[in-house]
Amino acid sequence: MALVAVSNKRVILKRYLTACEIGQLGDEMEVVTAEAVPLSVPAGSFAVLVKNLYISCDPYLRNRMIRHEVPTYISDFVPGEVVTSHGVMKVISSGHLDFKAGDLVWGMTGWEEYTLINNPESLFKINYPEFPLSNYTGVLEMHGLTAYVGFFEMSKPKKACSAIGQIVGQLAKIKGCYVVNLLKTKFGFDDAFNYKKEPDLEAALKRCFPEGIDIDFENVGGAMLDAVLPNMRLGGRITMCGMISQYHLERPEGVRNLMYIITKRLRMEGFVIFDSIAVYRQFEEEMAGYLREGKVTYVEDIVQGLDAAPAALIGIYNGLNVGKQLVSIAQA
Amino acid sequence: MALVAVSNKRVILKRYLTACEIGQLGDEMEVVTAEAVPLSVPAGSFAVLVKNLYISCDPYLRNRMIRHEVPTYISDFVPGEVVTSHGVMKVISSGHLDFKAGDLVWGMTGWEEYTLINNPESLFKINYPEFPLSNYTGVLEMHGLTAYVGFFEMSKPKKACSAIGQIVGQLAKIKGCYVVNLLKTKFGFDDAFNYKKEPDLEAALKRCFPEGIDIDFENVGGAMLDAVLPNMRLGGRITMCGMISQYHLERPEGVRNLMYIITKRLRMEGFVIFDSIAVYRQFEEEMAGYLREGKVTYVEDIVQGLDAAPAALIGIYNGLNVGKQLVSIAQA
């Protein structure tokens, strides 16, 4: 078989960011056309060559563009190399028995047209291609799984609860919970406010939760978390998933209300979704059911093409996206 | 039987404190001689009249001398009324079937010579009078129980751990843990430092725990807690018991390192010992065994007489006590 090679446009990191640049610029990324890649895996290789269809813009990615003295839970990007994130891909050529050309998969890939994946064990086959494939960068993938594990396993819902994030909010609704979210009309949440525009967060929470909060699914951190603490109910749980309001700060905001953890007997617990990958298939089946029945609604904000990817990623820190931000690179 | 009445010296609260006065003054307390009390309970009453032998000086008491707009987990003291805390008492007269004159008990009582206790169900009989009775204001009472519940139930020790507080530190030693405490020689702790004198708390912890901390039994809060977080190991537990460094501050210090709760998958959980009173008898038996076998050592700082009580209480905020602070009022 003749080796066909194609050009490969990609987004690379040019230089490391400083923490305060997280939501600014974009000149630390560059779109280049790399040397042509052959459209089949090397002979004898167990790798898989994929065509990237969608890539995911996630808050944690800008943090990987900072050089960390102390390792975090994920490795830093390297200047000159392609940016990576989760994506949806089509297998073009496979040296691995579990995959064949034409398979649709999701997993870690490059921000480029084609990627040679040397550890295909990390890929997941897409079991429900009847949904928009882009859903496999979010609601049917790690974001959905994060909401699912964070809500059902970590937060142990009983009845009432708060929640942040569109999916966890809807999972809470399925369980009959009382939740806050930005988009209450769209997602059917009981109440909502925009934490960036609220002058008194503690009062806003008290307004939304006159009887207090049983479960906080925390993705904001800082002043928002400080306002949550006095509004928690006895024995409440704070599931710590992220702190998007803090990543761009040179020094994180101080949280002063931690005494409530004692007086209200709260549990605050952190989790990183990579630890829960074993639950994925169970989650995928359950979430596919919720989507099919219309119990979960999902909104995506899709930009077209790799050239638009750097700005799309920066936009999520400035609140420019409505719904899950992703980049469409090619059609299946 | 003739009613014998005796005079009754007592410590009353004169006025509410402000938060920043917690470790200062003492003029908000006053030692007065109240009207004579009859030395038997009123006819038909279910109350118990006790002679107070020892009273306990505890950090939470000064907090009860502040007027709280929002109720805390315990009621505020009332100006003009006697200060109360846990103590060791001898029953003088009883209207309650469970108690008789001569019984030694511990529980909530007044800072005075004699107290009429209207809810004797709250009292515990002393099962091991062979130990110094004063131990029932500490190691054999709520302080010991706090260490016991906080360590064994909340912190779920495996092997390595840190701990603060003399009893929890020794419980940790019994379990083979590596612990930090002020008095390592006395209690046999592996290492120790004084958080009030250490210029760089984060570095001090790293020195004591080069491999990181699995369990933090937190009683200090503020900057100390902030220094603990980066030194925690993956999946570690922070049992939140108190924040003595914060109670005198108008505004608590901000804790900035909470992101480690996520990246290190930490659990931070608060508890209030009043919820765990059901475990007391099991604890008392076990702790009596540890004391008898010399596995737990216990140091008390005893001042004599009610006149010395206000200064003794203030002293614990200024680090003047060595060991558990208490006041001896009378001999059994």
Contacts between the chains, C-beta under 8 A, distances in Angstrom:
chain1	res1	chain2	res2	distance
A	70	B	230	7.7
A	72	B	263	5.7
A	73	B	263	4.8
A	221	B	258	6.9
A	221	B	259	7.3
A	225	B	258	7.2
A	230	B	70	7.8
A	240	B	258	7.5
A	240	B	261	4.9
A	240	B	262	5.0
A	241	B	262	6.9
A	242	B	262	6.7
A	243	B	258	7.4
A	243	B	259	5.7
A	243	B	262	7.2
A	246	B	259	6.7
A	251	B	256	6.4
A	252	B	256	4.5
A	252	B	257	7.4
A	252	B	258	7.3
A	252	B	259	6.5
A	253	B	254	6.8
A	253	B	256	7.1
A	254	B	253	6.8
A	254	B	254	1.4
A	254	B	255	6.0
A	254	B	256	5.1
A	255	B	254	6.0
A	255	B	255	5.1
A	255	B	256	7.6
A	255	B	258	5.8
A	256	B	251	6.4
A	256	B	252	4.5
A	256	B	253	7.1
A	256	B	254	5.1
A	256	B	255	7.6
A	257	B	252	7.4
A	258	B	221	6.9
A	258	B	225	7.2
A	258	B	240	7.5
A	258	B	243	7.4
A	258	B	252	7.3
A	258	B	255	5.8
A	259	B	221	7.3
A	259	B	243	5.7
A	259	B	246	6.7
A	259	B	252	6.5
A	260	B	270	7.9
A	261	B	240	4.9
A	261	B	268	6.3
A	261	B	269	7.3
A	261	B	270	3.9
A	262	B	240	4.9
A	262	B	241	6.9
A	262	B	242	6.7
A	262	B	243	7.2
A	262	B	270	3.8
A	262	B	271	7.2
A	262	B	272	6.6
A	263	B	72	5.8
A	263	B	73	4.8
A	263	B	270	7.2
A	263	B	272	6.9
A	264	B	270	6.9
A	265	B	269	7.8
A	265	B	270	5.3
A	265	B	271	5.9
A	265	B	272	6.2
A	265	B	275	7.0
A	266	B	269	7.2
A	266	B	270	5.5
A	267	B	267	6.7
A	267	B	268	7.5
A	267	B	269	4.5
A	267	B	270	7.8
A	268	B	261	6.3
A	268	B	267	7.5
A	268	B	268	4.5
A	268	B	269	7.3
A	269	B	261	7.3
A	269	B	265	7.8
A	269	B	266	7.2
A	269	B	267	4.5
A	269	B	268	7.3
A	269	B	269	7.9
A	270	B	260	7.9
A	270	B	261	3.9
A	270	B	262	3.9
A	270	B	263	7.2
A	270	B	264	6.9
A	270	B	265	5.3
A	270	B	266	5.4
A	270	B	267	7.8
A	271	B	262	7.2
A	271	B	265	5.9
A	272	B	262	6.6
A	272	B	263	6.9
A	272	B	265	6.2
A	275	B	265	7.0
